[in-house]
Amino acid sequence: MENQFNSKSTKSVKILGKTPDGFLQHVLSEKIELIDFNTNELRTTDKNLFSFIDEEHLLWINSLLQSHYKNSSTFSDLKSSKFKDTSTENYLKKISLESNTIDEFLFKILQHKNFKNFETIFLFVHPKGELTSIKHEVSQTYQRQSLLNVKEFNHFFQAIKKSKNRSFGQNELKGNTFNILGTFIAREFSLTFHNIIFIISRNDFLPPTDEELTIFQEFSKSFPFFLNTFLYSHLETFKKEISYKIQNDLFKNLHNMDVSLNEQTDIFHTERLNLLGELLNTLRHELSNPLFGLQLSSQILKEDFSNNPDNLEFLEEIIKNIMRSQDIIKNFSDLFIEKNLKKDIDLKEVIEEVITLTKSETRGINKEIIAQERIKLKINATFLVQVLFNLIINSAQELQRAQTLSPNIKIYLNENQKGIIIDIIDNGPGIAKEKIDEIFKPFYTTKIKGTGLGLSISSSMIQKLNGKLTCEEYAHGAHFKIQLPRNND
Amino acid sequence: MKVLIIEDEFLIQQSLKKLIERRGCDVIATSLGHQAIELIQNHNFDRIICDLMLQDISGFDIIEEAKKKYSLEEISNIFVIITAYSSPQVLNQAASYRCQVLNKPFTNINQAINLMLEVTSEK
């Protein structure tokens, strides 16, 4: 699975047109919101990420995280070392730099001579805005982590905030599900990204001494700062480490990959389309001058032939064809406009252009656009054209492969209150019900030379237009549906 | 009416020349910017139809040269810019001369030629 992923991601990196470095930085800095310290899992809130990195890939990143935890230095090593620092602040600074995990950090606090009478530290970390908080429990002999819901967390947070002396008996906090034995000292902190409850317990029933309370108070002054820094830098370190590991694996695989030139051209499907756009623009500029010359000169001839009906008819036909050529070249290059430019389009006209573009690939297949009325919309047609192009080519390839009798592709255009719906339906072999979710995943393909990226890229392009691309269940062929909002702003 | 056509696409140049001659004008055509500047210096044209994209220099360069001979007011009346690339920058610059700008290809040839030859004393 790992190898499979690596080669896949190499491709996806290329498709994105970014260096592996840039791609990863993008993913890690923007997409991965949080590393869950309890489960060591990465969480992402960006659904788009899944169009390039699916759950399988995230699992793989997670496994890297797990190994990171395993490799961190053992606690027994740390216990044996002697700390000479007397100042709490210096000590906290030192251990926050030395520690790799939050549990290690807490364990080292417990080693400090000021806390030698204490058995256990509890740290409740609630990342602001999240629904759960994480409970870290660290003693001389064990570390444990568990989840706590936010409601409970908030309850304790408020209760501790109200308390004056920070000292609590086992039964003093209502609904104590902490499983903390005996009396304990607690303090709540509000950090940049987290709310924190810090609890230290001796696991006995003697109330804390005045000396212990003073120590704790002094500790509480500097602890939030270091914890905050630690939690923050910890997250960054993790990101860097993962990024480094993924990069290493990517480059290793890059060397092992044996991709022939042909396969590569297939991979760059979108690049090909972009190139086509550039080509069409060049053609437009190069062709428009001679065409304009023809248009003008035929005007002269038309004036000359005004009393020769036979020749005039010919000439009219020549002029018509010149105008048509001018239109074609203009419309094609209009399809490939700048990324952020929106233009008013007539949907049917655009689809007609796409069908013309696919003419050679869809030879022998009947194509039909069914629309009740003209649909106008303001959109960047470039993406839409690429998706339609891709869907039509897919259909055509399947129809040809299955040698379907009287093959056809029907494109239905409809409008409702919500927006515009384009249904692309063929009478080919179709897509099995259980495969419908699979086909949009990157690298899923049934073609020998396919990259498995067509539909996943198509899907993300439609998402960029704030729309949705789906595959519908259909018994007599394949049915793809594009839903677009009316206002694409 | 004396007309100069500066256009480097031969078929366009010759066709325009013929079409305008048929309106009873005296037409000189050239495809070179430098030659056009010379012609402007030595002749008095009522109308100069100028393409922007030439092989040697740009149409704007010709207009700048023509400033030595004509006032801004005269330039706005004499020059007609024809262009296939109507980018906002080009249009802005063209607008700064306040002369007529026509896009290639013309949707209606006769109308376009009428516009070119129109006597535009007041703008």
Contacts between the chains, C-beta under 8 A, distances in Angstrom:
chain1	res1	chain2	res2	distance
A	285	B	84	7.2
A	285	B	85	7.8
A	288	B	84	5.6
A	288	B	104	7.0
A	288	B	105	6.6
A	289	B	9	4.6
A	289	B	12	6.8
A	289	B	84	7.1
A	289	B	104	7.9
A	290	B	9	7.4
A	290	B	11	6.9
A	291	B	105	6.8
A	292	B	9	7.3
A	292	B	12	5.6
A	292	B	84	7.6
A	292	B	104	5.2
A	292	B	105	4.3
A	292	B	106	7.9
A	293	B	9	5.7
A	293	B	10	7.4
A	293	B	11	2.9
A	293	B	12	4.5
A	293	B	15	6.4
A	294	B	11	6.9
A	295	B	105	5.7
A	295	B	106	7.6
A	295	B	109	7.1
A	296	B	11	7.1
A	296	B	12	5.9
A	296	B	15	3.5
A	296	B	16	6.2
A	296	B	19	6.8
A	296	B	109	6.5
A	297	B	11	5.7
A	297	B	14	7.4
A	297	B	15	4.3
A	299	B	15	7.0
A	299	B	19	6.5
A	299	B	109	4.8
A	299	B	110	7.9
A	300	B	15	5.8
A	300	B	18	5.2
A	300	B	19	6.1
A	300	B	22	8.0
A	303	B	22	7.1
A	326	B	105	5.8
